[in-house]
Every structure is written in C-alpha cells, then in structure tokens.
Amino acid sequence: MSRVCIYPKDIQIITGKSERQCRNIINAIKTKLNKEKHQSVTVEEFSIYMGLKLVEVEKYIK
C-alpha cells in the first residue's frame, strides 16, 4: 500500500533538488490548485504538475 500524500523529502529523492526547492514546488502546486496551507499535495497532483508518469513516481515513494 502506498501513500496518498507527497512530502519534500520524496520530491528531493525523485528530482535531486534541494529540500528548499522541493518545498517551493509543493507551494507552487498548492497555489495552482487553490489549496490552503493546511491541505496536502497528493502524489497524483505532483506527477501531473511535473509531467511525470504516476507509476514512475510511485516507485520512489514505496
């Protein structure tokens, strides 16, 4: 069973970017999707935003 939410550390592993850049990516996704601060970003939302296949992203999260 895989997780629904994605965190900066997950994005860091997938992209190789710094933790700060990954937090910026999450904030950009929240802004684009009109989410509030307390709402999480899902793995699916991240993969769509980054243009990655969901299956590929899920490999790194398990």
VENKAVEN-V775947 format. One record per backbone hydrogen bond with DSSP energy under -0.5 kcal/mol. CO is the residue of the C=O (numbers start at 1). NH is the residue of the N-H. E is the energy in kcal/mol with one decimal. If there is no record, write none. Layout:
CO:NH:E / CO:NH:E
This chain:
4:43:-2.5 / 7:10:-0.7 / 7:11:-2.0 / 8:12:-2.4 / 9:13:-1.8 / 10:14:-2.2 / 11:15:-3.0 / 12:16:-2.2 / 18:22:-2.0 / 19:23:-2.1 / 20:24:-1.9 / 21:25:-1.9 / 22:26:-2.1 / 23:27:-2.4 / 24:28:-2.3 / 25:29:-2.3 / 26:30:-2.4 / 27:31:-2.3 / 28:32:-2.5 / 29:33:-2.3 / 30:35:-3.0 / 31:34:-1.1 / 36:39:-1.4 / 41:6:-2.4 / 42:46:-2.2 / 43:47:-2.5 / 44:48:-2.2 / 45:49:-2.4 / 46:50:-2.6 / 47:51:-1.0 / 47:52:-2.4 / 53:57:-2.0 / 54:58:-2.4 / 55:59:-1.1 / 56:60:-0.7 / 57:60:-0.9 / 57:61:-0.8 / 58:62:-1.4
